Amino acid sequence: MARTVLLLAGTAEAVELARRAAALPDLRVIVSLAGRTRDPVRPPGDIRVGGFGGAAALARFIESEKIAAVIDATHPFATRISANAAAAAAEAGRPRLVLTRPPWTPTAGDRWQMVADAAAAAAALAPGARAFLTTGRRDMAAFATRADVHYVVRLIDPPAMPLSLPHFDLTLGRGPFAVADERALLAAHNIDVVVTKYSGGPASRPKLDAAREAAIPVILIDRPPPPAGETVTTVDAALAWLAALA
């Protein structure tokens, strides 16, 4: 009988895991997407879009779908779903694995400043800065307090509502991005500081490499504490965990 695994997705690593897990025998993968982007990458598996309604509802879903195990491969900043996944898996008595991106490490020439949150990132901007902002829509309000700063905001989808920033240009795009493209964007907009989340992984690293080449400082919003539980940082390790399930 096929085992069923719930994969909480939303990252490139989750897509790769779903694609490779599809080749494993006797395994059904339910891929859960948050639904925050209009045209998400849909990997192999049974796709489910939208939230569950909290930890208790997720536990009921695990029971009703006879989920054998849960893999949390969400974004490192997706704290709510990760907390709900931990609580739901514990309530349902199912094993849970966290697949998280390895954090970035600085190299010679990187000018990184780590801050606690978006408000601290906004406060750290120099007067009159031209900032490349890639933190996502949810943090826009914190940066709206800096009317002296001009932002270049990159989003995946056009915003449903106008951004609250006083001065900005909007660019749309879905990663991964090449270093050459990031270099060209920084130069075209006369960017003098990059603001992003300390999400880790190779897909988002090119903007940091382009900033280093141009001697541009980077303000990094630090990761929240990782969820408790067994954690791996590679798709290979997650596949090995899956293969070892009874």
N, CA and C of each residue as an Amber inpcrd file, in Angstrom:
protein
   738
   0.8380000  -1.1870000   0.0000000   0.0000000   0.0000000   0.0000000
   0.8830000   1.2510000   0.0000000   0.5180000   2.2370000  -0.8040000
   1.3100000   3.4520000  -0.9050000   1.2240000   4.2750000   0.3750000
   2.3420000   4.7920000   0.7970000   2.3670000   5.7410000   1.9090000
   2.0490000   7.1240000   1.3780000   1.4630000   7.9460000   2.2230000
   1.1480000   9.3170000   1.8390000   1.9580000  10.2720000   2.7000000
   2.6440000  11.2010000   2.0430000   3.4730000  12.1970000   2.7320000
   2.9180000  13.5720000   2.4110000   2.8120000  14.4030000   3.4260000
   2.4090000  15.7880000   3.2330000   3.6570000  16.6520000   3.1570000
   3.8280000  17.3250000   2.0310000   4.9700000  18.2110000   1.8170000
   4.4830000  19.6490000   1.8480000   4.8660000  20.3810000   2.8690000
   4.5470000  21.8040000   2.9710000   5.5970000  22.5510000   2.1650000
   5.1780000  23.1170000   1.0500000   6.1200000  23.6000000   0.0440000
   6.1770000  25.1210000   0.0300000   6.6860000  25.6620000  -1.0870000
   6.8290000  27.0990000  -1.2380000   8.2510000  27.5400000  -1.5010000
   9.1760000  26.6000000  -1.6430000  10.5740000  26.9150000  -1.9160000
  11.0550000  26.0850000  -3.1040000  12.1850000  26.5010000  -3.6680000
  12.7760000  25.7300000  -4.7590000  13.1750000  24.3420000  -4.2860000
  13.6090000  24.2660000  -3.0350000  14.0050000  22.9670000  -2.4870000
  12.8070000  22.0270000  -2.3970000  11.6410000  22.5690000  -2.0530000
  10.4360000  21.7490000  -1.9830000  10.0460000  21.2220000  -3.3560000
  10.2080000  22.0600000  -4.3790000   9.8920000  21.6330000  -5.7450000
  10.8060000  20.4890000  -6.1590000  12.0950000  20.6450000  -5.8840000
  13.0360000  19.5710000  -6.2350000  12.7130000  18.2930000  -5.4730000
  12.3880000  18.4180000  -4.1980000  12.0570000  17.2370000  -3.3990000
  10.8210000  16.5420000  -3.9550000   9.7950000  17.3020000  -4.3120000
   8.5790000  16.7050000  -4.8550000   8.8570000  15.9730000  -6.1630000
   9.6810000  16.5840000  -7.0070000   9.9840000  15.9640000  -8.2890000
  10.7360000  14.6530000  -8.1030000  11.6780000  14.6510000  -7.2070000
  12.4640000  13.4320000  -7.0060000  11.6980000  12.3860000  -6.2170000
  10.8560000  12.8250000  -5.3040000  10.0510000  11.8670000  -4.5320000
   9.0230000  11.1760000  -5.4130000   8.6170000  11.8360000  -6.5020000
   7.6420000  11.2280000  -7.4030000   8.1600000   9.9410000  -8.0230000
   9.4720000   9.7820000  -8.0530000  10.0670000   8.5710000  -8.6320000
  10.1830000   7.4340000  -7.6240000   9.9250000   7.7140000  -6.3490000
  10.0270000   6.6680000  -5.3320000   8.8170000   5.7500000  -5.4130000
   9.0130000   4.4430000  -5.2460000   7.8780000   3.5120000  -5.3390000
   6.9620000   3.6210000  -4.1190000   5.6760000   3.3720000  -4.3550000
   4.6830000   3.2770000  -3.2790000   4.6730000   4.5240000  -2.3980000
   4.7230000   5.6750000  -3.0360000   4.7120000   6.9230000  -2.2820000
   3.7850000   7.9210000  -2.9660000   2.8150000   8.4060000  -2.2100000
   1.9340000   9.4810000  -2.6700000   2.3300000  10.7500000  -1.9350000
   2.5290000  11.8430000  -2.6910000   2.9420000  13.1120000  -2.1020000
   1.8250000  14.1330000  -2.2890000   1.3430000  14.6720000  -1.1880000
   0.4250000  15.8050000  -1.2290000   1.2640000  17.0620000  -1.0310000
   1.2750000  17.9290000  -2.0300000   2.0740000  19.1480000  -1.9870000
   1.1600000  20.3130000  -1.5970000   1.4430000  20.9310000  -0.4680000
   0.6400000  22.0450000   0.0200000   1.3230000  23.3600000  -0.3090000
   0.5980000  24.2330000  -1.0290000   1.0860000  25.5610000  -1.3860000
   0.2480000  26.6060000  -0.6630000   0.8920000  27.6630000  -0.1920000
   0.1770000  28.6780000   0.5730000  -0.7800000  29.4860000  -0.2970000
  -0.4940000  29.5970000  -1.5870000  -1.3620000  30.3520000  -2.4780000
  -1.0980000  31.8410000  -2.4890000   0.0990000  32.2510000  -2.0960000
   0.4090000  33.6860000  -2.0350000   0.8740000  34.2540000  -3.3660000
   1.2470000  33.3920000  -4.3150000   1.5970000  33.8570000  -5.6500000
   0.5490000  33.3620000  -6.6350000   0.3640000  34.1280000  -7.7060000
  -0.7410000  33.8340000  -8.6140000  -0.4830000  32.6200000  -9.4890000
   0.7560000  32.3750000  -9.8280000   1.0800000  31.2590000 -10.7140000
   2.2640000  30.4960000 -10.1440000   2.0690000  29.7850000  -9.0190000
   3.1960000  29.0940000  -8.3970000   3.6810000  27.9270000  -9.2440000
   4.9370000  27.5790000  -9.0590000   5.4800000  26.3850000  -9.6970000
   4.7780000  25.1730000  -9.0920000   4.2150000  24.3430000  -9.9470000
   3.4490000  23.1900000  -9.4690000   4.2460000  21.9130000  -9.7360000
   4.8590000  21.3650000  -8.7110000   5.6330000  20.1330000  -8.8870000
   4.7140000  18.9240000  -8.9840000   5.2600000  17.7470000  -9.2880000
   4.4400000  16.5380000  -9.2930000   3.8300000  16.2890000  -7.9170000
   2.7170000  15.6110000  -7.9130000   2.0260000  15.2860000  -6.6620000
   0.6180000  15.8340000  -6.6750000  -0.1190000  15.5190000  -5.6360000
  -1.4650000  16.0510000  -5.4710000  -1.3410000  17.4430000  -4.8620000
  -1.7470000  18.4560000  -5.6090000  -1.5490000  19.8420000  -5.1890000
  -2.7360000  20.3050000  -4.3480000  -2.4000000  20.9340000  -3.2240000
  -3.4130000  21.5720000  -2.3770000  -2.9860000  23.0160000  -2.1580000
  -3.8870000  23.9680000  -2.4280000  -3.5550000  25.3860000  -2.3320000
  -4.3840000  26.0360000  -1.2300000  -3.7120000  26.7940000  -0.3650000
  -4.4070000  27.5180000   0.6970000  -4.0540000  26.9980000   2.0680000
  -4.4060000  27.7880000   3.0730000  -4.1030000  27.4030000   4.4470000
  -5.0100000  26.2960000   4.9570000  -4.6780000  25.7920000   6.1370000
  -5.4490000  24.7140000   6.7450000  -6.4090000  25.2130000   7.8150000
  -6.1840000  26.4340000   8.3060000  -7.0480000  26.9420000   9.3590000
  -6.5340000  26.6890000  10.7560000  -5.2140000  26.5430000  10.8990000
  -4.6330000  26.3510000  12.2210000  -4.1430000  24.9350000  12.4570000
  -3.4730000  24.7510000  13.6010000  -2.8380000  23.4690000  13.9080000
  -3.8630000  22.3530000  14.0690000  -4.9750000  22.6310000  14.7410000
  -5.9710000  21.5900000  14.9650000  -6.5640000  21.1120000  13.6400000
  -6.8590000  22.0480000  12.7450000  -7.4020000  21.6740000  11.4410000
  -6.3760000  20.8970000  10.6240000  -5.1100000  21.2800000  10.7310000
  -4.0640000  20.5430000  10.0320000  -3.9480000  19.1300000  10.5820000
  -4.0710000  18.9690000  11.8950000  -4.0300000  17.6250000  12.4930000
  -5.1840000  16.7710000  11.9680000  -6.3540000  17.3760000  11.8160000
  -7.4970000  16.6200000  11.2760000  -7.2500000  16.2310000   9.8270000
  -6.6190000  17.1270000   9.0650000  -6.2890000  16.8050000   7.6800000
  -5.3110000  15.6350000   7.6300000  -4.3190000  15.6490000   8.4980000
  -3.3480000  14.5520000   8.5580000  -4.0490000  13.2290000   8.8250000
  -4.9940000  13.2510000   9.7410000  -5.7300000  12.0300000  10.0790000
  -6.6250000  11.5950000   8.9170000  -7.3680000  12.5280000   8.3340000
  -8.3360000  12.1690000   7.3000000  -7.6570000  11.6610000   6.0310000
  -6.4860000  12.2100000   5.7200000  -5.7680000  11.7840000   4.5180000
  -4.8030000  10.6330000   4.7900000  -4.8000000  10.1650000   6.0280000
  -3.9090000   9.0640000   6.4210000  -2.4430000   9.3940000   6.0790000
  -2.0450000  10.5880000   6.4550000  -0.6770000  11.0300000   6.2130000
   0.2780000  10.2300000   7.0930000   1.3150000   9.6680000   6.4670000
   2.2940000   8.8810000   7.2270000   3.3940000   9.7620000   7.8110000
   3.6960000  10.8970000   7.1750000   4.7690000  11.7640000   7.6370000
   4.5770000  13.1500000   7.0400000   5.1620000  14.1320000   7.7090000
   5.0690000  15.5210000   7.2710000   6.4800000  16.0510000   7.0440000
   6.6730000  16.7090000   5.8990000   7.9460000  17.3910000   5.6340000
   7.6520000  18.8790000   5.4890000   8.2670000  19.6610000   6.3370000
   8.1260000  21.1160000   6.3050000   9.2820000  21.6860000   5.5020000
   8.9900000  22.0500000   4.2480000  10.0020000  22.6520000   3.3690000
   9.5790000  24.0680000   2.9980000   8.9760000  24.7660000   3.9450000
   8.5340000  26.1380000   3.7070000   9.7080000  27.1000000   3.8380000
   9.4430000  28.3600000   3.5420000  10.4530000  29.4060000   3.6350000
  10.8940000  29.5680000   5.0870000  12.1660000  29.8700000   5.3380000
  12.6290000  30.0250000   6.7270000  11.8680000  31.0780000   7.5250000
  11.1940000  32.0210000   6.8410000  10.4330000  33.0570000   7.5410000
   8.9440000  32.7100000   7.6600000   8.5390000  31.5360000   7.2060000
   7.1310000  31.1210000   7.3010000   6.8830000  30.4950000   8.6710000
   6.9680000  31.3150000   9.6960000   6.9520000  30.8010000  11.0680000
   5.6010000  30.2250000  11.4650000   4.5050000  30.8090000  10.9920000
   3.1850000  30.3390000  11.4360000   2.9000000  28.9230000  10.9710000
   3.1040000  28.6380000   9.6760000   2.8240000  27.2910000   9.1910000
   3.7850000  26.2830000   9.7960000   5.0370000  26.6930000  10.0340000
   5.9850000  25.7670000  10.6500000   5.5590000  25.4110000  12.0690000
   5.0990000  26.3990000  12.8260000   4.6200000  26.1300000  14.1810000
   3.3820000  25.2470000  14.1430000   2.4710000  25.5250000  13.2150000
   1.2780000  24.6930000  13.1010000   1.6210000  23.2670000  12.6920000
   2.5900000  23.1130000  11.8040000   3.0010000  21.7780000  11.3690000
   3.5780000  20.9820000  12.5290000   4.3940000  21.6360000  13.3480000
   4.9800000  20.9500000  14.5060000   3.8960000  20.4960000  15.4720000
   2.9560000  21.3860000  15.7630000   1.8860000  21.0420000  16.7020000
   0.9780000  19.9600000  16.1340000   0.6340000  20.0730000  14.8540000
  -0.2790000  19.1110000  14.2450000   0.3440000  17.7250000  14.1460000
   1.6100000  17.6560000  13.7360000   2.2750000  16.3530000  13.6360000
   2.3720000  15.6970000  15.0050000   2.6560000  16.4970000  16.0300000
   2.7230000  15.9420000  17.3850000   1.3580000  15.4430000  17.8270000
   0.3090000  16.2100000  17.5550000  -1.0390000  15.8000000  17.9490000
  -1.4680000  14.5230000  17.2390000  -1.1070000  14.4170000  15.9560000
  -1.4940000  13.2360000  15.1870000  -0.5360000  12.0690000  15.3750000
   0.5870000  12.2980000  16.0540000   1.5470000  11.2350000  16.2700000
   2.2800000  10.8080000  15.0160000   2.5760000  11.7640000  14.1440000
   3.2680000  11.4480000  12.8970000   4.6730000  12.0450000  12.9240000
   5.6270000  11.3840000  12.2860000   6.9790000  11.9610000  12.2100000
   6.9810000  13.2070000  11.3250000   7.8710000  14.1350000  11.6540000
   7.9740000  15.3930000  10.9030000   9.4430000  15.7080000  10.6830000
   9.7390000  16.1540000   9.4700000  11.0940000  16.5690000   9.1190000
  11.0490000  18.0070000   8.6260000  12.0450000  18.7910000   8.9990000
  12.1860000  20.1540000   8.4960000  13.3280000  20.1660000   7.4820000
  13.0050000  20.5780000   6.2500000  14.0260000  20.7890000   5.2200000
  14.2260000  22.2860000   5.1020000  15.3510000  22.7780000   5.5870000
  15.5970000  24.2130000   5.6070000  16.8200000  24.5620000   4.7730000
  16.8180000  25.7600000   4.2510000  17.9590000  26.2070000   3.4520000
  19.1570000  26.4570000   4.3550000  20.3420000  26.0360000   3.9420000
  21.5270000  26.4110000   4.7200000  21.7200000  27.9140000   4.6800000
  22.1040000  28.5280000   5.7820000  22.2740000  29.9820000   5.7930000
  23.4520000  30.4070000   4.9280000  23.4000000  31.6490000   4.4660000
  24.5240000  32.2020000   3.7290000  25.6850000  32.4710000   4.6750000
  26.8730000  32.3880000   4.1310000  28.0630000  32.7720000   4.8890000
  28.8000000  33.8440000   4.0940000  29.2920000  34.8730000   4.7580000
  29.9610000  35.9550000   4.0400000  31.3150000  35.5190000   3.5030000
  31.7120000  36.1420000   2.4140000  33.0420000  35.9410000   1.8480000
  33.7570000  37.2940000   1.8320000  35.0230000  37.2660000   1.4810000
  35.8150000  38.5050000   1.4770000  35.1590000  39.5510000   0.5880000
  34.9550000  40.7240000   1.1170000  34.3520000  41.8130000   0.3650000
  32.8900000  42.0430000   0.6590000  32.2200000  41.0740000   1.2790000
  30.8220000  41.2690000   1.6410000  30.7080000  42.3070000   2.7470000
  29.7390000  43.1990000   2.6240000  29.5030000  44.2410000   3.6250000
  28.0880000  44.0440000   4.1660000  27.9450000  43.1130000   5.0720000
  26.6420000  42.7240000   5.5850000  26.3910000  43.3380000   6.9590000
  25.1700000  43.7870000   7.1480000  24.7110000  44.2420000   8.4570000
  23.4660000  43.4460000   8.8170000  23.5080000  42.6870000   9.9090000
  22.3770000  41.8790000  10.3290000  21.5020000  42.6850000  11.2690000
  20.1820000  42.6590000  11.0200000  19.2340000  43.3610000  11.8780000
  18.1180000  42.3900000  12.2700000  17.3510000  42.7740000  13.2850000
  16.3710000  41.8540000  13.8630000  15.0930000  41.7480000  13.0440000
  14.6620000  42.8470000  12.4300000  13.3710000  42.8300000  11.7510000
  13.3160000  43.9490000  10.7170000  12.1600000  44.0650000  10.0570000
  12.0160000  45.0550000   8.9950000  12.1280000  46.4790000   9.5300000
  11.5810000  46.7270000  10.7210000  11.6680000  48.0700000  11.2910000
  13.1230000  48.4570000  11.5330000  13.9180000  47.5260000  12.0190000
  15.3310000  47.7960000  12.2430000  16.0620000  47.9980000  10.9200000
  15.6490000  47.2650000   9.8820000  16.2610000  47.4460000   8.5610000
  15.9660000  48.8380000   8.0250000  14.7380000  49.3000000   8.1880000
  14.3770000  50.6380000   7.7270000  15.1780000  51.6990000   8.4760000
  15.3280000  51.5060000   9.7750000  16.0710000  52.4710000  10.5860000
  17.5440000  52.5080000  10.2130000  18.0740000  51.4000000   9.7060000
  19.4950000  51.3170000   9.3760000  19.8410000  51.9680000   8.0500000
  18.8510000  52.3270000   7.2550000  19.1170000  52.9380000   5.9500000
  19.6850000  54.3440000   6.1160000  20.6900000  54.6510000   5.3190000
  21.2900000  55.9840000   5.3600000  20.3160000  56.9990000   4.7800000
  20.3710000  58.2470000   5.2290000  19.5040000  59.2890000   4.6640000
  19.6900000  59.3980000   3.1520000  18.5550000  59.4520000   2.4320000
  18.5950000  59.5970000   0.9840000  19.0460000  58.3680000   0.2230000
  19.0070000  57.2080000   0.8580000  19.4780000  55.9790000   0.2100000
  18.6110000  55.6060000  -0.9880000  19.2170000  54.8390000  -1.8830000
  18.4940000  54.1790000  -2.9710000  18.6190000  52.6880000  -2.7120000
  17.5200000  52.0940000  -2.2490000  17.5600000  50.7420000  -1.7060000
  16.8570000  49.7440000  -2.6170000  17.5180000  48.6390000  -2.8880000
  16.9100000  47.5030000  -3.5830000  16.2640000  46.6390000  -2.5140000
  14.9380000  46.5440000  -2.5430000  14.1660000  45.9280000  -1.4650000
  13.5260000  44.6410000  -1.9590000  13.9110000  43.5070000  -1.3580000
  13.3810000  42.2040000  -1.7880000  12.8630000  41.4140000  -0.5850000
  12.1510000  42.1010000   0.2930000  11.6710000  41.4560000   1.5220000
  10.2610000  40.9150000   1.4050000   9.5450000  41.1960000   0.3130000
   8.1680000  40.7500000   0.1690000   7.1740000  41.8200000   0.5980000
   5.9120000  41.6120000   0.2130000   4.8810000  42.6260000   0.4300000
   4.5610000  42.8580000   1.8950000   4.6860000  41.8520000   2.7140000
   4.2110000  41.9610000   4.0910000   4.9970000  42.9530000   4.9310000
   6.1940000  43.2940000   4.5040000   7.0390000  44.1860000   5.3040000
   7.0480000  45.6220000   4.7860000   6.2070000  45.9390000   3.8190000
   6.2640000  47.2560000   3.2090000   5.9890000  48.3810000   4.2070000
   5.0790000  48.1620000   5.1390000   4.6910000  49.2310000   6.0640000
   5.8870000  49.7360000   6.8640000   6.7940000  48.8390000   7.2230000
   7.9510000  49.2550000   8.0150000   8.8430000  50.2150000   7.2390000
   8.9210000  50.0420000   5.9320000   9.8020000  50.8840000   5.1240000
   9.1210000  52.1780000   4.6870000   7.8020000  52.2250000   4.8030000
   7.0750000  53.4310000   4.4190000   7.3940000  54.6050000   5.3310000
   7.9810000  54.3460000   6.4900000   8.3230000  55.4260000   7.4220000
   9.4930000  56.2660000   6.9170000  10.2400000  55.7640000   5.9210000
  11.4200000  56.4720000   5.4120000  11.0800000  57.1920000   4.1120000
  10.5070000  58.3840000   4.2510000  10.1190000  59.1580000   3.0730000
  11.3260000  59.6970000   2.3060000  12.5030000  59.6680000   2.9280000
  13.7080000  60.1700000   2.2610000  14.3710000  59.1260000   1.3750000
  13.9200000  57.8900000   1.4640000  14.5530000  56.7840000   0.7380000
  13.7670000  56.4780000  -0.5350000  14.4960000  56.2050000  -1.6240000
  13.8670000  55.7260000  -2.8590000  14.1180000  54.2210000  -2.9470000
  13.0420000  53.4730000  -3.1040000  13.1320000  52.0100000  -3.1290000
  12.9430000  51.4790000  -4.5440000  13.6640000  50.4340000  -4.8470000
  13.3660000  49.5960000  -6.0010000  12.8800000  48.2660000  -5.4230000
  11.6110000  47.9960000  -5.5990000  10.9570000  46.8490000  -4.9680000
  10.7890000  45.7370000  -5.9890000  11.2550000  44.5410000  -5.6480000
  11.0290000  43.3960000  -6.5350000  10.0130000  42.4530000  -5.8920000
   8.9610000  42.1700000  -6.6560000   7.9290000  41.2230000  -6.2450000
   7.7320000  40.1860000  -7.3430000   7.1470000  39.0600000  -6.9760000
   6.8360000  38.0380000  -7.9760000   5.6210000  38.4510000  -8.7890000
   4.5660000  38.9130000  -8.1170000   3.3220000  39.3020000  -8.7660000
   3.0720000  40.7980000  -8.5810000   2.3140000  41.4130000  -9.4780000
   1.9100000  42.8050000  -9.2480000   1.0800000  42.8840000  -7.9620000
   1.2820000  43.8890000  -7.1420000   0.5210000  43.9800000  -5.8940000
  -0.9490000  44.2640000  -6.1630000  -1.8200000  43.6430000  -5.3680000
  -3.2590000  43.8640000  -5.5250000  -3.6550000  45.2740000  -5.1170000
  -2.9340000  45.8310000  -4.1560000  -3.1750000  47.1940000  -3.6890000
  -1.9040000  48.0130000  -3.8840000  -2.0410000  49.3280000  -4.0750000
  -0.8390000  50.1570000  -4.2280000   0.0690000  50.0360000  -3.0100000
   1.3740000  50.0160000  -3.2550000   2.3250000  49.9620000  -2.1550000
   2.3040000  51.2800000  -1.3900000   2.5450000  51.1810000  -0.0940000
   2.4540000  52.3580000   0.7700000   3.7400000  53.1790000   0.7930000
   4.7290000  52.7880000   0.0180000   6.0110000  53.4940000   0.0320000
   5.8960000  54.8610000  -0.6390000   6.5090000  55.8920000  -0.0760000
   6.4120000  57.2280000  -0.6740000   7.0720000  57.3250000  -2.0470000
   8.2450000  56.7000000  -2.2010000   9.0060000  56.8110000  -3.4550000
   9.5490000  55.4310000  -3.8220000   9.1280000  54.9090000  -4.9580000
   9.6050000  53.5700000  -5.3280000   9.4260000  53.3230000  -6.8200000
  10.2230000  52.3890000  -7.3130000  10.0230000  51.7650000  -8.6170000
   9.7370000  50.2990000  -8.3590000   8.8870000  49.7130000  -9.1780000
   8.5030000  48.3140000  -9.0070000   9.0450000  47.4880000 -10.1560000
   9.6700000  46.3630000  -9.8210000  10.1060000  45.4050000 -10.8290000
   9.5690000  44.0420000 -10.4440000   9.1580000  43.2690000 -11.4350000
   8.5820000  41.9460000 -11.1960000   9.5270000  40.8740000 -11.7130000
   9.5900000  39.7680000 -10.9960000  10.4460000  38.6760000 -11.4350000
  10.4180000  37.5330000 -10.4610000  10.6570000  36.3520000 -10.9700000
  10.7150000  35.1380000 -10.1550000  12.1030000  34.5290000 -10.3070000
  12.7610000  34.2690000  -9.1970000  14.0860000  33.6820000  -9.2360000
  14.0560000  32.2370000  -9.6650000  15.2400000  31.6360000  -9.8070000
  16.5460000  32.2220000  -9.4810000  17.0070000  33.2330000 -10.5310000
  17.8220000  34.2010000 -10.0810000  18.3500000  35.2450000 -10.9410000
  19.8470000  35.0400000 -11.1200000  20.3500000  35.4020000 -12.2840000
  21.7820000  35.3070000 -12.5530000  22.4950000  36.5210000 -11.9690000
  23.7540000  36.3370000 -11.6060000  24.5390000  37.4390000 -11.0600000
  24.6050000  38.5880000 -12.0570000  24.7530000  38.2890000 -13.3230000
  24.8390000  39.3420000 -14.3370000  23.5650000  40.1850000 -14.3660000
  22.4130000  39.5440000 -14.2190000  21.1530000  40.2880000 -14.2240000
  21.0350000  41.1580000 -12.9810000  21.4580000  40.6340000 -11.8330000
  21.4020000  41.4150000 -10.6040000  22.3740000  42.5980000 -10.6770000
  23.5340000  42.3570000 -11.2590000  24.5240000  43.4250000 -11.4320000
  23.9420000  44.5440000 -12.2960000  23.2640000  44.1590000 -13.3710000
  22.6790000  45.1470000 -14.2730000  21.5670000  45.9340000 -13.5780000
  20.7530000  45.2700000 -12.7790000  19.6730000  45.9620000 -12.0660000
  20.2240000  46.9790000 -11.0750000  21.2280000  46.5800000 -10.3160000
  21.8260000  47.4940000  -9.3330000  22.3880000  48.7370000 -10.0190000
  23.0390000  48.5260000 -11.1660000  23.6390000  49.6560000 -11.8790000
  22.5750000  50.5490000 -12.5170000  21.5590000  49.9350000 -13.1070000
  20.5380000  50.7130000 -13.8150000  19.7670000  51.6310000 -12.8750000
  19.6060000  51.2130000 -11.6230000  18.8190000  51.9900000 -10.6590000
  19.6960000  52.7480000  -9.6620000  20.9980000  52.7510000  -9.8870000
  21.9230000  53.4640000  -8.9840000  21.7210000  53.0550000  -7.5240000
  21.6040000  51.7650000  -7.3140000  21.3600000  51.2370000  -5.9710000
  22.6130000  51.4120000  -5.1150000  22.4140000  51.8880000  -3.8790000
  23.5590000  52.0020000  -2.9710000  23.4030000  51.1660000  -1.7030000
  22.3100000  50.3900000  -1.5970000  22.1500000  49.4590000  -0.4850000
  21.1110000  48.4090000  -0.8850000  21.3450000  47.1810000  -0.4840000
  20.4070000  46.0760000  -0.7240000  19.7950000  45.6760000   0.6180000
  18.4850000  45.4920000   0.6320000  17.7830000  45.0610000   1.8400000
  17.0390000  43.7760000   1.5160000  17.3270000  42.7240000   2.2490000
  16.6890000  41.4480000   1.9790000  16.6350000  40.6250000   3.2590000
  15.9630000  39.4920000   3.1650000  15.8750000  38.5830000   4.3040000
  17.0030000  37.5510000   4.2360000  17.4520000  37.1440000   5.3930000
  18.5430000  36.1750000   5.5010000  17.9780000  34.7690000   5.2840000
  17.4660000  34.5500000   4.0680000  16.7470000  33.3100000   3.7920000
  17.6670000  32.1470000   3.4750000  18.8580000  32.4300000   2.9440000
  19.7980000  31.3600000   2.6250000  19.4650000  30.6640000   1.3180000
  20.2840000  29.6750000   0.9880000  20.0910000  28.9160000  -0.2360000
  20.7210000  29.5780000  -1.4470000  20.9860000  28.8150000  -2.5050000
  21.6900000  29.3540000  -3.6740000  20.8350000  30.2330000  -4.5760000
  19.5130000  30.0380000  -4.5960000  18.6750000  30.7340000  -5.5740000
  18.6760000  32.2460000  -5.3710000  18.7660000  32.6970000  -4.1160000
  18.7110000  34.1300000  -3.8210000  20.0830000  34.7440000  -3.5870000
  21.1200000  33.9650000  -3.6820000  22.4610000  34.4610000  -3.4000000
  22.9880000  35.4500000  -4.4480000  22.6270000  35.3510000  -5.7350000
  23.2540000  36.2200000  -6.7410000  23.1640000  37.7080000  -6.4420000
  22.0890000  38.1960000  -5.8470000  22.0290000  39.6320000  -5.5550000
  23.0890000  40.0340000  -4.5380000  23.4210000  39.1090000  -3.6250000
  24.4760000  39.3960000  -2.6500000  25.8380000  39.4000000  -3.3260000
  26.0240000  38.4860000  -4.2760000  27.2910000  38.4520000  -5.0120000
  27.4560000  39.7150000  -5.8590000  26.3620000  40.1560000  -6.4870000
  26.4240000  41.3780000  -7.2910000  26.7040000  42.5860000  -6.4030000
  26.1190000  42.6120000  -5.2110000  26.3770000  43.7140000  -4.2820000
  27.8350000  43.7220000  -3.8410000  28.3940000  42.5590000  -3.5830000
  29.8090000  42.4890000  -3.1950000  30.7010000  43.0190000  -4.3020000
  30.4270000  42.6270000  -5.5480000  31.2360000  43.0890000  -6.6750000
  31.2220000  44.6140000  -6.7880000  30.0640000  45.2070000  -6.4650000
  29.9260000  46.6580000  -6.5900000  30.2290000  47.3890000  -5.2920000
  30.6970000  46.6660000  -4.2770000  30.9960000  47.2510000  -2.9610000
  29.7760000  47.9360000  -2.3530000  28.6050000  47.3320000  -2.5730000
  27.3520000  47.8630000  -2.0400000  27.0230000  47.1280000  -0.7360000
  26.6800000  47.8500000   0.3300000  26.3360000  47.1770000   1.5860000
  24.9840000  46.4780000   1.4880000  24.8320000  45.4710000   2.3220000
  23.5980000  44.6780000   2.3640000  23.0770000  44.6660000   3.7950000
  21.8080000  44.9880000   3.9530000  21.1370000  44.8700000   5.2480000
  20.3120000  43.5970000   5.2180000  20.6200000  42.6870000   6.1290000
  19.9700000  41.3780000   6.1790000  19.0610000  41.2920000   7.4000000
  17.7980000  40.9670000   7.1700000  16.8750000  40.7150000   8.2710000
  17.0890000  39.2850000   8.7310000  17.4620000  39.1270000   9.9890000
  17.8590000  37.8230000  10.5050000  16.6900000  36.8400000  10.5200000
  17.0190000  35.5710000  10.4110000  16.0090000  34.5210000  10.4560000
  15.3670000  34.4370000  11.8420000  14.0930000  34.0710000  11.8890000
  13.5070000  33.7300000  13.1830000  14.0930000  32.4110000  13.6730000
  13.9420000  32.0920000  14.9660000  14.4570000  30.8110000  15.4540000
  13.8530000  29.6550000  14.6640000  14.6570000  28.6660000  14.3050000
  14.1290000  27.5410000  13.5210000  13.1810000  26.6980000  14.3560000
  12.2400000  26.0140000  13.7210000  11.3450000  25.1340000  14.4710000
  12.1120000  23.9680000  15.0710000  11.6580000  23.5110000  16.2180000
  12.2920000  22.3580000  16.8550000  11.9890000  21.1000000  16.0460000
  12.8550000  20.1310000  16.1810000  12.6330000  18.8580000  15.5070000
  13.7710000  18.4940000  14.5790000  13.6790000  17.3100000  14.0160000
  14.7230000  16.8290000  13.1170000  14.7980000  17.7190000  11.8840000
  16.0130000  18.1320000  11.5350000  16.2080000  19.0940000  10.4550000
  17.3190000  18.6310000   9.5310000  17.1050000  18.8150000   8.2350000
  18.1400000  18.5740000   7.2400000  18.2340000  19.8050000   6.3500000
  19.3400000  19.9180000   5.6320000  19.5620000  21.0990000   4.7940000
  19.7260000  20.7530000   3.3150000  19.5270000  19.4860000   2.9420000
  19.6460000  19.1040000   1.5370000  18.4830000  18.2050000   1.1420000
  18.1380000  18.2540000  -0.1340000  17.0900000  17.3830000  -0.6530000
  17.5200000  15.9200000  -0.5530000  18.7970000  15.6420000  -0.7850000
  19.2870000  14.2630000  -0.6580000  19.0160000  13.7090000   0.7360000
  19.2710000  14.5060000   1.7450000  19.0290000  14.0420000   3.1280000
  17.5380000  13.8360000   3.3800000  16.6980000  14.6900000   2.8150000
  15.2590000  14.5100000   2.9850000  14.7750000  13.2370000   2.3000000
  15.3200000  12.9500000   1.1320000  14.9600000  11.7100000   0.4340000
  15.4010000  10.4740000   1.2070000  16.5900000  10.5640000   1.8200000
  17.0560000   9.4460000   2.6380000  16.1350000   9.2370000   3.8370000
  15.6580000  10.3300000   4.4390000  14.7150000  10.2300000   5.5550000
  13.4190000   9.5720000   5.1050000  12.9440000   9.9670000   3.9360000
  11.7310000   9.3520000   3.3980000  11.9200000   7.8600000   3.1530000
  13.0570000   7.5080000   2.5710000  13.3070000   6.0950000   2.2520000
  13.3960000   5.2410000   3.4970000  13.7990000   5.8540000   4.6160000
  13.9630000   5.1030000   5.8500000  12.6700000   4.9270000   6.6370000
  11.5990000   5.6080000   6.2000000  10.3300000   5.4800000   6.9280000
   9.8070000   4.0570000   6.8080000   9.3030000   3.5660000   7.9040000
   8.7610000   2.2040000   7.8870000   7.4600000   2.1760000   7.0880000
